Each structure stands twice: as C-alpha cells, then as structure tokens.
Amino acid sequence: MTQDIHDVVVIGAGVIGLSVAFYLVEAGLRVVVIDRKGMALEASYGNAGALAFSDILPMASPGIVRKAFKWLADPLGPLSIPPAYLPSIAPWLIRLWRASWNDRYAASVHAQAALMDLARQESSAMLARAGLDGMVRSDGVLHLYEGLSEFNASLPGWKLREDHGIASRMVSGSALEELQPGLSPRFTHAMFVPSWKTVADPYELAQGIGHAAMLKGAQFMVAEANRLTSETEGLGITLTNGDTLHARHVVLACGAWSRKLARQSGDSIPLETERGYNTTLPANAFDLRRQLTFGGHGFVVTPLSAGIRVGGAVELGGLTRKPDFRRSEMMLAKAKQFLPALKTEGGKQWMGFRPSLPDTLPVIGRSPHTRNLIYAFGHGHLGLTQSAATGRLVRDMLLDRPPALSLHPFRPDRF
C-alpha cells in the first residue's frame, strides 16, 4: 500500500460518507472513501426514499415509555426488542427515557429543526451540482389517522412543526380520496405536507452522489478499517487485510458500525442499531400517488422507480442477530388491509441497519480525544434527508470555517 498521505479518508460509503466526500473533493481536498462492502450497500440501499425535512420530532418524546410498553406487548408491532438483547440495550433505553424529558425534548426538536433547515437548502444545491436533481419528486406526503381521536392526539406535534415554519394542512373526505384513491375507510383524517419530497430510488441516488465525487477526483476502495492510530502528520488506518492508509484527517461515517472505532479512539458513544425491514413490490401493485405514513403502525408506503416499498418499524436488536422477516410480512399484511386493492405478490424483502442514538440526533463533530478524527454518524432513519447538511458541516469543520449552525447539540461528548 502506498505511503502517500491523503488529506482525508472517509470510512463508510453510505449516503452520509459519500455526501461528505462530495463536499470535500469539491473543496479541493484529496479524498479516499473506503467501505467494507461497496457504495451504498447497507442502510442506504433499501431505505424509504424520503427527504423528510418536516420530520423534526425525536423518537425520544414525552410519553415514549408508555407507548413503548404498548408496542412491546406485540412482538410484531412498531417497536420490538428481542428479550435476550434487553440486558445489552438497557443503558441505551435509560438514556432514551432521559432524552424524553420535556426540557431535553424541546432542545432536541430545536436542534433537529435547525439541521433540517440546512438539509433542505443543501440537498437541492448538492443534487443539482451532482446532476441528480431530476431524481427528486415533490409530491408531498400523507400522514394518515384512524378516526378523529387519533388525529386530535397528533395536533401538538403538528403545532410544533408549524412553529418551526413547516406547512401542512388537514384533509378528510373527498379531499383525502383525491390525494390518494383506494384507502381503507378506517383512515378518516390526514395531514398533508407539501414540502415533503421523495427520490426515485435511494440506492441509485446514493450511488450517483458517489460517482459524482469520483468524477471530481475522489478515490474509492472496498476495504474495512480495523484500527486507527495517531501518526506524526495525522492518523493511520489499519485495514483488516493488514495494509495501512495514512491521512491528515479521518471522517468516521460508517453508520451502525461506527461505535467500535470511536471506542478505540477513547469515545464511548451510545450508538444502537435499529433494524429496519421492508418489502418492495412491483410498480403495478397499486396506484400510489405519493408516500403514505401510517404513524400508528410504524411504517410507510413509498412509490419508487423500482416499485412500491412497504417498510419501517423498529427492531432494536444489534448487528449480529439473524433477520426476522416476519416483520416485513406483518407490514405487508397491514398494508393490504389499509390499501385493499394492493397486490402483495412478487415482493422482495430486505433488512438494513440504522445507526440510532438515544436523543435521535446524530453525532457531528471532532473527537474530543483525537482532533484529526471527525464523527458523522447516528442519523437513524434520516441519513438520506440529512446527508447534504452533514457534508456541508464536515467540510466547513475541516476548512476551519464558521459552522452553518451550532454544533453543540451534536457534539460527540454530549452523553
């Protein structure tokens, strides 16, 4: 392996790492991206394809413990934790509960809203520069509710969004039928968010960002980082094959796999793994006009160029357990109830690992112990949405420019 010293090595080629690389190579830095599998082959491969700029409410919200116990009573419900995994995840769950306290929740909403504002601005600009803006659809989203009581219970959250400049409108009756024909009559009310966007295919979009970065001069290699060591001019990245890369700076952006390398560097960050499931059906499975969110059941249905994707739910089960595709089957069965004309044959199942932190905010900032190491992970199910904003923030950090927003809520040592 060459002894050349790269300006930056980005560890992780999901949509976050690839967007970071795009911004850095645009700034004239010599960038190498490494990933153990390839470009966008983990969580970025099969996500729901939403640019969910209005999704500012953290999972760690007041009342989450009460909701969690209700969900956990159903092993195939919106939230699942395998009993054998409970001892491992207990400290994370305690932090989640603490993050749901009213003052901390309000601070998280404020921080998330600021990051989403930046994401909205940067995403359009980045995708245009990468020649990918034609992959974005501006159809809005319908958040669906079963009856007036469930709708009314959601209104405080919509008021919070309104306070942060997010427009929405209530629809019901014929207006709801016009926005999405074929819904079960059990869904009587919805909130329509016109600013919500989706992409034609999240995997192709992430790959497109990566290829655009390579065209600008970034390098990519399939390799797995095993250890980081301090060197005179930066950091050494020892790979599992025994080779070593040398870099002035390293950006750790390998999603759910980031915890090990952060811990080696002296930073104990409570990163957990949300295992997300979906089924992608053929495009003719239903006349789907826009993304539909069934919040009470923890999943969404999205029109993609590859077909109709039914996915979501949260299984907190770590990185090593085998997939439980009964969760995909459960969501598909529910989708059939909610969209009676849905054809459920011919689907392709998938499971991916979302990197999740207990306050629902990512880690974006320098390691307190290793200044040459920058963290950019923990975006949960919002990696695609927040990728461009993260790229901008990491670039400005490396170039010692003032950040576009306060990084204090995202600091690595906040826990």
N, C-alpha and C positions, 0 to 999 in steps of 0.2 A: 504494500500500500504506500502511496506517495506520502512524503513528509511535508507536502505543501500545507500551509496554514490557511484555512478558509476563513473568510470574515465571519460567517455564521453557518452552523449546522443545525437544521431543524429536524428534530426527532418526532416523526409522526406525519403521515401523508393522508390524513383525513382532511375534511374541508377546512378545518382551522389551520393545520400546518401548511396546507397548500396556499391558502389565502395569505398567511404570514409570509411565505416565500415570495408570493407575487409582489407584495408591497416592498419587501426588502430588495429584491432584484431590480425593481423599478427605481429604487433609490441609489442604485449603482453598487450594491454590495455583492460580493462573491458568495453564493449560497449553494449549499448542498442539502437536499432533503433525503432522509432515509426512513424506511418503513419495513417492518418485518415481513409484510405480505405483498404490498403494492399500493398503487394510488387508489384511495377511496374504497378499500375493500372491507372496511369494518363498519362502524355505525353510519358513515356517510353513504354507504352503498344502498341501504334499504329504508331510509327514513321516510317520513310522511310528505316531504317535499314542500313544506310551508316556510315562507318568510313571515314569521308570526310576530310582527313588530308590536302588535297590541297585547301580546302575552306577557304582561308585566307583573302578574300576581304570583308570588312564590308558592311552591307546594307547602312550605313551612308557614302555614297561615293559622290564625286563631280558630280553634275548633278542630284542627287536623287530627289530634289524638282521638277524639270522639269518632270522627269519620273513619280513621284508620282501623279502629276496633270493629266497626261495622263492616268495612271492606274485607278485613282479615277473616271474618267469620265465613266468608265464601272463598274456598281455595282457588276458584277460578274467577274471582271478582277483579275490580280495577287495581287492587293492590294485593300482592302476595309476598310472603316471606316463608321459605321452607323452614319448618321447625328446627331442623338441625343447624340452620345458619343463624338462628336468633342470638346465641352467645357471642358470635363474631360481630354482629351488627349492632348489638345493644348500645355501645358508646355513641355510635352514629345516630341512633334513634333518640338518644337523650339530647344530643346537640340539635337535632331537628325540632324537638319539643321546645327547647330554649329559644331557637330562632323564630318560633311561632308566637312568642310573647308580643304584646301589642306594639311596644316601642321598637323592638327589633324588626318586626314585620313591616312597620311603616318605613323604617330606614332601608330595608331590602327593596320595597316597592319603589322608593325614590331612586335607589341606585340602578335597579333594573330598567326603570323608565328612561334614565339618562343614557344607559348603554343602548337601549332600543332606539332612541332618537338618533344617536350616532350611527347605529346599524342601518337605519332607514336611509340616511344620507350617503353613507359609504357604499352600501350594496349596489345602488343604482349606478354610481360612478365606477366602481370596480368592474362590474359586469359589462358595462359599456366599453371600458378600456380593454377588457379581455375578449370583446366581440361576442359576448354571451347574453346580451340583454334581450335577444329575441326568444330566449328560453323562459322568460318570466311572464306569468299570466296574472292579470289584475281583476280576478272575478269576485273577490271578497270571500267571506266565509259565513256560514250559518251555524250559530251555537243554538242547539235545539233543547227544548224543555218539555217535559211531560206534565202539562197542566199549569194552572195559574200559580199554585203554591210554590212549585219548584222554580218557576220564573221569578216570582217575587223574592225568593231567597237569594237569587243571584244578583239582585239590583245593587246592593252595596259595592260589589266588585265592579259593576259597570259604572257606578258613580266615581270610584277611584280612577278608572280608566279615563272617564270624561275630565276629571280634574287634571289629568296629565295630557290633555289635548287629543285623546283618541275618540274619534267619532263613531257612533253606532246608532242603530235605530231598531225599535221593536217591530216585528212583523208577526201577523197571525192571519188565519182565514185564507181568503183568496190571494192576498199578497204573498203569503208563505208558499202557497201552491204554485204561484207564478215563478218564484225564485227557485223552487225545487219540486217539480211534479213527482208524484209517486210515493210521498212519505206516508207512513202509517198515521192514522188519525189520532193515535196516542200523543203525538207531538203537536201541541196546540199553539205554542209560542216559540219565538226565536229572536235572537239578537243578530242582526246583520252588520258585519264590519266591512265596509267597502275598501278600506286600505290594506286589508289582508291580501297577500299575494302567494301564489304557488309557482313552482317551477315544473317544466315539462318532465324532467327526470333528474332526481337529486344526484344519482351516480354520474350521469353524463355531465351535469353541471360541475361537480367537483373535479372530475377528470379534465374538463375544459379549463378550469382555473389552473390546474397543474400543468397542462400542456402550454397554456399561455405563459406561465412562469418559465418553463423550459425554453420557449422561443425567445424569451428576453435574456436568457443566459444562465438560469439556474440549472443545477445538475440533480439527477435523481438516481438513487440506487436502492435495491432491495437488500436490506441489512438490518440486523437487530442490535440495538445498543445494550450492552451488558453492564457497563460501569463508566462513571465519569471521574476523572482525576484532574487535579489542578496542575497546570504547567506554567512555565515562565511567561508565555505570551497568551495564555487563555486556558482552554480545557482540552483534555484528551478524551475521546470517546472510544472506549474499547468495545469492539463488536464481538458477537458470540463466536465468530469464526477465528478470533484471535487477532485480527487486524485492528489498527487504531487510526482514527481520524483526528485531526488537530484543528481547532477552531478558536478564534478570538472570543466568540460568543456562542452559546448553545441556547436554542429555544426548545423547551420540552412541551410538546403538543401531541402526545400520543394517547390522549383521551383516557379511557379506563385503565390503561397500562402505565400511567404516569407516576403512580404512587411509589413504586419500587425505587426508581431513580431519584425521586425527590427525597425519599427517606435516606438513601445513601449519601445525599448531599447535606444531611442534617436537618431536613424539614419534614416534620410529621404533619401531613395534611390529610384530613379525614375524608378521603375520596372513596366513594362506594360505587357500585355498579348496578344501574337499572337495566335489566334485561328486557328489551322491547321486542314484541312479536308482531308479525303481520302476515297477510296473505294478499298476493297480487293476482287479481282475476283478469280475464281477457277484457279488452276495451269495450266489447259489446255486451258486457254483463248487466249494464244498467245505464239509463240515460241520466248521467250525473253531470249537473251543470256547474258545480263548484264544490269546494271542500265542505264537508259536514262534520261538526263536532258534537259528539254525544257525551258531554261532560259528566253526566251522572253515571255513565258506564265506562268512562276512561278510554275511549278510543275515537278515531276519526276515520272518515272515508274520503279518499282523495282521487280526483281524476289525473292520471299521468299519461304520458305518451306510451308507456309500457303497459298500461291497463288501469284497472281500478284497484287501489290499495286500501285494504281494511286493516288498520293496525293501531297499536298503542298499548295501553295498560302498563303496569309497573310490577316487575318481579325483582325484588331485592335479594339476589342470590349469588353474588360474586362472579368470578371469572371461570371457575372450573366445573361447575355443575352442568350436566347434560341439559339441552333444551327440553322444555315441556310444551310440546306443540299443541297440547290440549287447550292452551290459552289462545292460540290462533284459531282453533276450531270453535271455541266459545264465542270469540268476537265475530266470527263469520256467521254463526248461528243467530246471534243477536242482530247483526246487520240484515239478515234475511227477514227477521221479524219487523225491523224498522223500515225496511225498503222491500215490501212484499214481492215486487217484480224482479228483484236481484237474482241473477243466475249465479249459483255458487260453485258450478263445476269448472274444472280446468285451472284451479288456482295453484300458485307457487308459494310455499311457506318460507319464512325467513325469521331469524332471530339475531339481534345485534346488541352490543354492549354500550350503554350510555354512561358517561362519566358524571357522577352526581355528588354534589356537596350539600351538606345539611341545610344551608340557608338559601339554596337554589341559585346562588351567584357563582360565576366562575372565578378561578384564580388567574389574575393577570398582573404580573409584576416580577421584580427581581427577587431571587432567592436571598433571604436575609444572611445566609452563610456564604454564598458564592455569588459575587456581584456579576460575574460573566454568564450566569445562568438565569434565564428568564422563563417564567412559567406562563403557559397559556392553555389551560385545560379546565375541565369541570363544568362544561356548558349544558350538561343534561340533554334534554331534547331540543335545545335551542342552538346547537352548533352551527347549522346552516344559516339560521337567522343572524347570528352574531359574528359570523366569520369575518366579514369585511371590517367591522368595527375593531375586532381583535387584531387583525392585520395592521390597521392604522395605528392602534395604540402601541403595539410592539415595535413597529418601525420608528415611531417618534421617541420611544424609550431608548432604542439603540442609537439614535442620532442625537440624543440629549435635547430633544425639542420639548416644549411645554405640552403636556397631555391635553387632548381634546375634552376630557372630563376628569373629575377627581378619581384617582385610582385607589383611594383609601379603602372604599368598601370591598375592593377585590384583592387586597394585599394577601400574600401567602401566609403571613403570620397572624391573621385575624382570629384564628381558632385557639 
